[in-house]
Amino acid sequence: MSETTITQLPDPSGYSSDPFTDVLRDGARKLIEQAIHAELATLMAAFSETKLEDGRARVVRHGHLPEREVMTGIGPVPVKVPRVRDREPGDDRITFTPSILPRYLRKAKSVEELLPWLYLKGVSTGDFTEALEALLGPNAKGLSPKTITRLKADWWQDYDAWQKRDLGARRFLYIWADGVYFKPRMAEEKQCVLVVVGADEYGRKELLAMTDGVRESTQSWREVLLDLKRRGLKQDPKLAIGDGALGFWTALREVFATTREQRCWVHKTMNVLNAMPKSLQAKAKGHLHDIWQAGTKAKANAAFDFFNETYGVKWDKAVAKLVKDREALLTFYDYPAEHWKHIRTSNPIESTFATVRHRTKRTKGCLSRKTGLAMAFKLMMSAQKKWRKLDGQNRLPEIIQGVEFRDGLRHVQAAA
């Protein structure tokens, strides 16, 4: 019978061997070995001239450590680490530990990050083994549900260390702020997490602060901003973006007095539409978009006036919500047009926290406020890796220099 007519029976373990994945794993093993041996060669070369009194080399090769498997995103990869022998007696003996493969490493960092994501995305700890075997194969050892208990403690330690990091060597031109609410199961009230994200002078976005707050009070925000200043954020950001929560803006004026204010258009649109009947919301939303999508500030003001005239008589409460922040809603026109899509809204914070809310609903059992905060931190740090840099990075030095922009373009003053 031809081999091509033989039907392969499914693997009774439920995990089908994939030849392509096997090739990847074998390639990974060889690359790891090459990297380890290259690092070993560097070590041996560094001590090649170091001799004992009898003329023998002090450091020599000495076989291998027992083979071990490292769990990776493509399954277990077997590795063997060579050993070296230091013939010089004493306490300061030379040893070899590859930088890419620490002594007790059993799981790649990508797998460590997979565990919290499974938990945060709604996989209960009791289903971990099944989920990991489906992803990594039947040999997913050392990844038991008990790992989550340890991870929760690690998350909090990571968060605590992150809160104390020094910001003295950094400068942030834009900051986004939001107070996000979700409800851990052990809490009677919703948990308010105050979040600040910054964009530095190179256009990189970074999570700057995240902490529990007493709702969105001025005192809570003041503590957050003062802590940023204490840890080295000495220069006022050029622009702050956030919703209309009065607590943040009052604190901002006290701590970073020269920072200008931009209200978030996503929050403002929702607030205005919520004060209008549903039958009218789609049409009104289009008119609101005409304001912040206008190419110039003059056209935005014209669209602003049109909205007021169209809806002000019947829906005065909705229009009042818009009018009270008119100037702060149009601040972005005084900054480079390349940055407008970044600075008109604080929505990246809100969208990231949507995952937190999903997880707190799916969690089986209780979730404390401390665990909720640590969970939110891990999610934000994972999301941060995918945040895009600001467009128009070449404009950032101009903002630092105080160059004036009008309608998104650099304004050149006419000669006297």
SVG drawing of the C-alpha trace seen along z (x, -y; Angstrom):
<svg xmlns="http://www.w3.org/2000/svg" viewBox="-37 -96 92 98">
<polyline fill="none" stroke="black" stroke-width="0.4" points="0.0,0.0 1.3,-3.5 2.3,-5.6 0.1,-8.4 -3.0,-6.3 -2.3,-5.5 -4.6,-7.4 -3.0,-8.7 -5.0,-8.0 -5.4,-10.9 -3.0,-11.1 -4.9,-9.5 -3.5,-12.2 -5.5,-14.8 -2.4,-16.7 -1.3,-16.1 2.4,-16.3 3.1,-19.0 6.2,-18.4 6.6,-22.1 6.6,-22.8 9.1,-20.0 11.4,-21.7 11.0,-25.0 11.8,-23.4 14.9,-21.7 16.0,-25.1 15.4,-26.8 17.5,-24.2 20.4,-24.7 20.2,-28.5 20.2,-28.3 23.3,-26.0 25.0,-28.4 24.4,-31.4 25.5,-29.5 28.7,-28.3 29.5,-31.8 29.1,-33.1 31.3,-30.3 34.0,-31.1 34.1,-34.7 34.6,-33.6 37.3,-31.1 39.1,-33.8 39.0,-36.2 40.9,-33.8 43.1,-32.1 46.2,-33.9 45.4,-33.1 47.6,-30.3 48.3,-28.3 51.8,-28.3 52.6,-25.1 51.7,-26.7 48.4,-24.9 45.3,-26.9 43.2,-28.0 39.8,-27.7 39.0,-24.6 35.9,-22.9 34.4,-20.3 31.6,-18.4 27.9,-19.4 25.2,-19.9 22.4,-17.4 20.0,-18.1 16.9,-20.0 13.8,-21.1 12.8,-24.8 9.1,-25.4 8.6,-27.9 5.8,-29.2 6.4,-26.3 6.6,-23.6 9.5,-22.1 13.0,-22.6 15.8,-20.4 19.0,-22.2 22.4,-21.2 24.7,-23.8 28.4,-23.2 30.4,-23.5 33.7,-25.0 36.2,-24.1 38.3,-26.6 41.4,-24.8 42.3,-27.7 41.2,-26.9 39.4,-29.5 36.0,-31.2 36.1,-33.4 35.9,-30.5 35.0,-31.2 31.8,-29.6 29.8,-29.8 26.1,-30.7 24.7,-31.7 22.9,-35.1 20.1,-33.8 19.6,-30.7 19.8,-31.4 20.6,-28.5 17.1,-27.6 15.1,-28.8 12.4,-26.3 10.0,-28.5 10.6,-31.1 9.4,-34.6 6.7,-34.4 5.2,-31.4 5.4,-33.2 3.4,-36.0 1.0,-33.5 -0.1,-32.4 -1.4,-35.8 -3.1,-36.4 -5.0,-33.1 -6.1,-34.1 -6.9,-37.7 -8.8,-36.6 -11.2,-34.4 -9.6,-30.9 -10.2,-29.6 -7.2,-28.0 -8.9,-24.6 -8.8,-24.7 -5.2,-25.8 -3.7,-22.3 -6.1,-21.6 -5.6,-25.1 -1.8,-24.9 -1.6,-21.4 -3.7,-22.6 -1.3,-25.5 2.1,-24.0 1.6,-20.2 1.1,-17.4 4.5,-18.0 3.6,-21.4 5.2,-20.6 5.4,-22.9 2.5,-25.0 -0.1,-23.9 -2.9,-26.0 -0.9,-26.7 1.4,-28.9 -1.3,-31.5 -1.1,-31.9 2.6,-32.7 2.0,-34.9 -0.4,-37.1 2.2,-37.7 4.8,-38.4 2.4,-40.9 2.1,-42.9 5.9,-42.9 6.4,-44.1 3.8,-46.8 5.4,-48.0 8.8,-48.2 7.4,-50.0 5.7,-52.6 9.1,-53.6 11.1,-53.9 13.1,-57.1 11.8,-59.4 14.5,-62.0 16.2,-61.3 12.9,-61.5 10.8,-64.3 7.2,-63.8 5.5,-66.3 1.9,-64.9 0.1,-63.1 -3.3,-61.3 -5.2,-60.9 -8.4,-58.9 -10.1,-57.5 -11.4,-54.0 -13.9,-52.0 -14.4,-48.3 -15.8,-46.1 -13.7,-43.4 -16.0,-40.8 -14.8,-41.3 -15.5,-45.1 -18.8,-46.6 -18.2,-49.6 -16.5,-49.9 -12.8,-50.3 -11.5,-53.6 -8.0,-53.3 -6.3,-56.6 -4.1,-56.2 -1.6,-58.5 0.1,-57.7 2.8,-59.9 4.5,-60.5 8.2,-61.4 10.4,-63.6 10.9,-60.7 7.2,-60.0 7.2,-56.9 4.1,-56.3 4.5,-54.9 2.4,-54.1 3.5,-56.7 1.2,-56.2 -1.6,-53.9 -3.1,-53.7 -6.2,-53.4 -8.1,-56.6 -11.0,-57.9 -13.2,-58.2 -11.7,-61.0 -11.2,-63.5 -8.8,-66.4 -6.8,-65.1 -6.4,-61.6 -5.2,-63.2 -3.0,-65.6 -1.2,-62.7 -0.7,-61.0 0.8,-64.1 2.9,-65.1 4.4,-61.5 5.4,-61.9 7.1,-65.2 8.8,-63.6 10.2,-60.8 11.8,-63.2 9.1,-64.7 10.3,-68.2 9.3,-69.9 5.6,-70.5 4.1,-68.5 3.1,-70.7 -0.5,-69.3 -2.8,-67.1 -5.6,-65.1 -8.6,-63.8 -12.3,-63.9 -14.2,-66.6 -13.6,-65.2 -12.9,-68.3 -10.6,-66.6 -7.9,-66.0 -7.9,-69.5 -7.9,-71.2 -4.9,-69.1 -3.1,-69.7 -3.3,-73.4 -1.7,-73.1 1.1,-70.7 1.9,-71.5 0.7,-75.0 1.8,-75.7 0.4,-72.5 -2.4,-73.2 -5.7,-71.3 -7.4,-69.2 -10.7,-67.6 -11.3,-64.1 -13.7,-64.1 -14.8,-60.5 -15.9,-61.2 -17.5,-64.5 -19.4,-62.9 -20.8,-60.2 -21.8,-62.7 -23.6,-65.0 -25.4,-62.2 -26.5,-60.6 -28.5,-63.8 -30.4,-63.4 -33.1,-61.0 -31.8,-57.9 -33.7,-58.8 -31.6,-61.9 -28.2,-60.5 -27.0,-59.3 -27.6,-62.7 -26.2,-64.7 -23.1,-62.4 -22.4,-63.3 -22.6,-67.0 -20.3,-66.6 -17.8,-64.8 -18.0,-67.9 -16.5,-69.9 -13.4,-67.9 -12.8,-66.7 -12.7,-70.2 -9.4,-71.2 -9.1,-74.5 -10.1,-76.1 -12.4,-78.6 -14.3,-75.8 -14.5,-73.9 -16.0,-77.0 -18.5,-77.4 -19.6,-73.7 -19.7,-74.4 -22.1,-77.3 -24.2,-75.2 -24.6,-72.5 -25.6,-75.0 -28.2,-76.6 -29.6,-73.3 -30.0,-71.6 -29.9,-74.4 -33.6,-75.2 -34.9,-71.7 -31.8,-70.0 -30.2,-72.8 -28.7,-70.4 -26.9,-68.5 -25.6,-71.6 -24.5,-73.1 -22.3,-70.0 -20.5,-70.9 -20.3,-74.6 -18.8,-74.7 -15.5,-73.1 -15.5,-74.8 -12.0,-76.2 -10.5,-73.1 -12.0,-70.9 -10.3,-72.9 -6.8,-73.2 -5.4,-70.5 -5.5,-73.0 -2.5,-74.7 -0.4,-71.6 1.0,-69.8 -1.6,-68.3 0.3,-65.0 -0.4,-64.7 -4.2,-65.5 -5.4,-61.9 -3.3,-61.1 -4.2,-64.1 -8.0,-64.5 -8.9,-61.6 -7.8,-59.5 -9.5,-56.5 -6.4,-54.2 -6.6,-54.0 -10.4,-53.2 -10.0,-50.5 -7.2,-48.8 -9.3,-48.6 -12.2,-47.0 -10.2,-43.8 -9.9,-44.3 -13.7,-44.6 -14.1,-41.5 -11.8,-39.5 -13.4,-40.7 -16.7,-39.4 -15.3,-36.0 -13.2,-35.4 -14.4,-32.5 -14.3,-33.2 -13.4,-36.5 -11.0,-39.2 -9.6,-41.6 -8.9,-45.3 -5.2,-44.6 -5.3,-41.7 -7.5,-43.9 -5.0,-46.6 -2.1,-44.2 -4.1,-42.6 -4.8,-46.0 -1.1,-46.8 -0.1,-43.6 -2.6,-44.3 -1.4,-47.9 2.2,-46.8 1.4,-44.1 -0.7,-46.6 2.1,-49.2 4.3,-47.0 1.8,-47.5 1.3,-51.2 2.2,-53.1 4.7,-56.0 3.4,-59.4 3.2,-60.4 5.2,-63.4 8.1,-62.8 10.1,-65.5 7.7,-68.0 8.5,-67.2 11.7,-69.3 9.7,-72.2 7.2,-71.8 10.0,-71.7 11.4,-74.9 8.0,-76.6 7.4,-77.0 3.8,-78.3 1.4,-76.2 -1.9,-77.4 -4.4,-75.0 -1.7,-72.3 0.9,-74.1 4.0,-75.9 3.3,-79.6 5.9,-81.9 5.7,-85.5 6.0,-88.1 9.1,-90.3 8.5,-93.7"/>
</svg>
